[in-house]
Amino acid sequence: MLMSDFYKKTLRSLLDAVILEAIGEKPNHGYSLILYIKDRFGTLIGPSTLYPVLNELEKQGYVVSKWNFEDSRPQKKYYITDRGRSALKNMRLDIEILTAHVRGV
């Protein structure tokens, strides 16, 4: 399915929520987040889009990262924090309100 430019721009503007949602389901490393977004939303984002968002989420205290040395090569895994879960809950409410306004409800 071909996604419109509007869909892609909207998804990019919601990346904070999308990433928190993914990490809330299970801790992930960057490449697995890229695959999650591609599989779930049909849009490929690159590392240059993903990592600045992850860094900002970490600065805000919404995620923490830890190096995993158990696999064949070290990977930095991201975990959602309680503050991140609270922020995600508020983001979901904001998205619902915005969607209702766009639908004219």
TIDRENMAR-366641 format. One line per 5 residues: number of its first residue (from 1); their letters; for each residue y, x, z of C-alpha. Coordinates in nm, 4 decimals, padded with zeros to 6 digits. Each point is the difference from the previous one (the first is absolute). Layout:
residues N
NUM> A> Y:X:Z  ...
This chain:
residues 105
1> MLMSD> 00.0000:00.0000:00.0000  00.3363:00.1394:-00.1032  00.2560:-00.0100:00.2803  00.3639:-00.0792:-00.0696  00.2797:00.2395:00.0871
6> FYKKT> 00.1176:-00.2511:00.2617  -00.3452:00.0022:00.1642  -00.0029:00.3803:00.0115  00.3539:00.0186:00.1434  -00.0822:-00.2615:00.2606
11> LRSLL> -00.3179:00.1827:00.0999  00.1909:00.3280:00.0338  00.2578:-00.1703:00.2213  -00.2824:-00.1268:00.2226  -00.1870:00.3309:00.0225
16> DAVIL> 00.0725:00.0350:00.3727  -00.1840:-00.3248:00.0689  -00.2774:00.0712:-00.2512  -00.0690:00.3432:00.1496  00.0101:-00.1278:00.3578
21> EAIGE> -00.2382:-00.2785:-00.0992  -00.2427:00.2481:-00.1560  00.0140:00.2410:00.2933  -00.0295:-00.2918:00.2417  -00.3306:-00.0938:-00.1636
26> KPNHG> -00.1282:00.3571:00.0344  00.1507:00.3470:00.0312  00.0479:00.1556:-00.3430  00.1079:00.3169:-00.1703  00.2506:00.0033:-00.2835
31> YSLIL> -00.2371:-00.0094:-00.2956  -00.1967:-00.2907:00.1453  00.3289:-00.1887:00.0473  00.0848:00.0567:-00.3665  -00.3423:-00.1428:-00.0954
36> YIKDR> 00.0430:-00.2917:00.2427  00.3310:-00.0960:-00.1602  -00.1422:00.0379:-00.3510  -00.3063:-00.2117:00.0802  00.1798:-00.2666:00.2012
41> FGTLI> 00.3244:-00.0299:-00.1976  -00.0890:00.1328:-00.3447  00.2772:00.2591:00.0048  -00.0345:00.3742:00.0191  00.2478:00.1833:00.2202
46> GPSTL> 00.0178:00.3741:00.0110  00.0174:00.2453:00.2872  00.3735:00.0450:-00.0568  00.0436:-00.3701:00.0820  -00.2553:-00.0236:00.2801
51> YPVLN> 00.0675:00.3039:00.2159  00.3731:-00.0562:00.0586  -00.0847:-00.3510:00.1233  -00.2748:00.1350:00.2270  00.2391:00.2639:00.1365
56> ELEKQ> 00.2628:-00.2646:00.0721  -00.2567:-00.2260:00.1702  -00.1013:00.2955:00.2146  00.3623:00.0773:00.0934  00.0448:-00.3643:00.1032
61> GYVVS> -00.3065:00.0231:00.2218  -00.1958:-00.2572:-00.2030  -00.2784:00.2424:-00.0909  -00.1354:00.3272:00.1301  -00.1842:00.2572:-00.2029
66> KWNFE> -00.2874:00.2224:00.1023  -00.1803:00.2659:-00.1962  -00.3672:-00.0696:-00.0643  -00.2016:00.3189:-00.0465  -00.3419:-00.1698:-00.0012
71> DSRPQ> -00.0198:-00.0624:-00.3750  -00.0466:00.2599:-00.2716  00.3732:00.0615:-00.0063  00.2663:-00.0726:00.2593  00.1771:-00.3339:-00.0359
76> KKYYI> 00.2926:-00.1445:00.1859  -00.0914:-00.3485:00.1229  00.2557:-00.2601:00.0965  -00.0445:-00.2445:00.2876  00.2137:-00.3022:00.0835
81> TDRGR> 00.1663:-00.0052:00.3425  00.0749:-00.2974:00.2245  00.3601:00.0280:-00.1158  -00.1245:-00.0073:-00.3598  -00.2076:-00.3122:00.0667
86> SALKN> 00.3054:-00.1703:00.1472  00.2130:00.1053:-00.2962  -00.2649:-00.1277:-00.2422  -00.0056:-00.3356:00.1774  00.3795:-00.0248:-00.0436
91> MRLDI> -00.0244:00.1104:-00.3637  -00.2544:-00.2756:-00.0673  00.2368:-00.2573:00.1494  00.2888:00.1319:-00.2116  -00.2159:-00.0164:-00.3132
96> EILTA> -00.0974:-00.3596:00.0812  00.3657:-00.0970:00.0473  00.1062:00.1690:-00.3231  -00.2866:-00.1605:-00.1915  00.0940:-00.3423:00.1344
101> HVRGV> 00.3617:00.0503:-00.1137  -00.1086:00.1078:-00.3461  -00.2293:-00.3016:-00.0274  00.2850:-00.2243:00.1109  -00.1781:-00.1341:00.3054
